[in-house]
């Protein structure tokens, strides 16, 4: 997983990677506040959407 994160960072750069990371953290927090667990599938969905979002910037 660390290698995958490093690859995402290399492709996006610092600023865009930070936006993606913050988006993932917010999504996880929101899910946990609802009493639900943040799953790997959730992570995958959020990452895809967040990467699409920052690539449009």
C-alpha positions as semicolon CSV with decimal commas, in nm:
position;residue;x (nm);y (nm);z (nm)
1;X;0,000;0,000;0,000
2;X;0,288;0,236;0,077
3;X;0,415;0,195;-0,279
4;X;0,070;0,276;-0,418
5;X;0,054;0,592;-0,207
6;X;0,403;0,691;-0,322
7;X;0,301;0,640;-0,685
8;X;-0,007;0,858;-0,639
9;X;0,210;1,126;-0,477
10;X;0,462;1,112;-0,763
11;X;0,186;1,152;-1,022
12;X;0,000;1,432;-0,846
13;X;0,272;1,634;-0,674
14;X;0,263;1,776;-0,322
15;X;-0,031;2,017;-0,340
16;X;-0,270;1,789;-0,526
17;X;-0,169;1,489;-0,316
18;X;-0,244;1,689;0,000
19;X;-0,592;1,770;-0,135
20;X;-0,655;1,402;-0,205
21;X;-0,532;1,303;0,142
22;X;-0,752;1,564;0,309
23;X;-1,053;1,449;0,107
24;X;-0,997;1,089;0,218
25;X;-0,962;1,193;0,583
26;X;-1,284;1,396;0,570
27;X;-1,474;1,110;0,406
28;X;-1,349;0,864;0,669
29;X;-1,440;1,100;0,953
30;X;-1,788;1,160;0,812
31;X;-1,852;0,788;0,777
32;X;-1,728;0,715;1,129
33;X;-1,945;0,994;1,272
34;X;-2,244;0,807;1,129
35;X;-2,131;0,500;1,322
36;X;-2,012;0,320;1,009
37;X;-1,670;0,179;0,929
38;X;-1,461;0,326;0,649
39;X;-1,381;0,024;0,433
40;X;-1,121;-0,043;0,167
41;X;-1,400;-0,016;-0,091
42;X;-1,487;0,327;0,047
43;X;-1,122;0,427;0,021
44;X;-1,108;0,313;-0,340
45;X;-1,420;0,513;-0,435
46;X;-1,304;0,828;-0,255
47;X;-0,955;0,806;-0,406
48;X;-1,092;0,775;-0,760
49;X;-1,323;1,073;-0,717
50;X;-1,062;1,285;-0,539
51;X;-0,797;1,217;-0,803
52;X;-1,044;1,308;-1,079
53;X;-1,126;1,627;-0,890
54;X;-0,766;1,742;-0,847
55;X;-0,678;1,656;-1,206
56;X;-0,946;1,903;-1,317
57;X;-0,783;2,185;-1,117
